[in-house]
């Protein structure tokens, strides 16, 4: 369980995280979604106590990370920035981390096997590919059998097999009752793994909802209508919450009405329809619509201040 | 790497208890010995500490016959035996800096502080482990340097001293203590500056640049200030001769240890306060 309350972090004049409040619950995979530079990594650093918040507060299992007596048993973290010495072997890296908690040597071997690094465990980690480095980072995160797992962009650099493995691992960890918090800038990846989404843009929370709800809310009820009586239909449907756009003759894109409402209105006015298709926005579109609005708003505000 | 996708779920691990200072020290020992830079730096320190006195002893022996009485009187056996310390201090200092800056430059510090979020145990453990390793390697090195240089000089029956002679054991052991403190001072600077090049430059400025600059000052100022500089104070630990312009071995050593304690204390304060 991770709880953030009005978490805020400034770096100089730049506000990286802005009044963020959220709760990450055990037993499900929670996706932490936002464009690059939106404050995901900073939030994770604040959770780990690597950086101190300017204002607000964040706790893990009810405690500040710094006060955890055995943090590797409670939180396993993979940060996006590389967190290992390239001159050290994978084995020695994990061994040194394990020793801080008295975790036995065979646990290190177990995890090296789990992430598939057995053949290269004695080689210097600096020679590892991006994907191998990522697996080593995951082994380090899981070393202490933590109740909370926090991974920053974990599929970065993984091959398709590795991505598939990662999805199963995350779901498996959540089904065991762990708290799983995974960041990504890719909505499509989150849709496949996350049950719940926390979406941020420019350090602010945009959405905190189930993945299903997020998608249906963001898709915004677009219906595609093809009719030879386009102008007539348009005038019949006109209303305060309805927008109609036309890209080609006889084709209307209608927002604010369901396919059923449009079909019934056409029938009532004896308008012929050739096509009536509800459009489900793709996850990627939904995500971009939400974050784009936020980004534009923020940019405008900054520009206004300058002027 | 083949059957990655089929690998099962995470095996469970019984809780192994809290982070302790002793566990962090063990972890730091693993970190220290698993890097090549450690081996090379310490090997260089050992070779220089022993090799240079042996070389100087051989050169002094072979030229003894052609030296003037004045020149002969100027030669001190301990200056020869501990000549290597002046050079190997650089290797020890570089390693002292790297022990901490290596973590910042690679990002390892994030893993270290995630495992030990109170942070200070990491600094204490690094200082202790590096200090013990350095002293345990440097003490035999200075002793071997002493015996080797004496053995070479004894073939010409010149410049013979014994460890039981006044001040000899103090100088020889003092050489190892000096190297230990140099390493800790450098580690402190590394933890304050957090950047390898910057920390080594800072160390070099304090130890090798500022002392000669003192010669530009009026003599009275120079004498008043120079003996309190870290390098000068520390040097008294292994310097065989002392006069009015230098501190005694005891006070010089204590002052240098004080500088080290100050560097580590400042590092500790910054380590807890700063973002990583």
Interface residues (C-beta under 8 A of the other chain):
Chain A: X45 X48 X49 X50 X51 X52 X65 X66 X68 X69 X70 X71 X72 X73 X75 X77 X79 X81 X82 X83 X84 X85 X86 X87 X88 X89 X92 X93 X95 X96 X97 X99 X100 X101 X102 X103 X104 X107 X110 X113 X114 X115 X116 X117 X118 X119 X140 X142 X144 X145 X161 X162 X164 X165 X168 X169 X172 X173 X176
Chain B: X1 X2 X3 X4 X5 X7 X9 X10 X11 X12 X13 X15 X16 X17 X18 X19 X20 X23 X24 X26 X27 X28 X30 X31 X34 X35 X36 X37 X102 X103 X106 X107 X108 X109 X110 X111 X113 X114 X115 X116 X117 X118 X275 X276
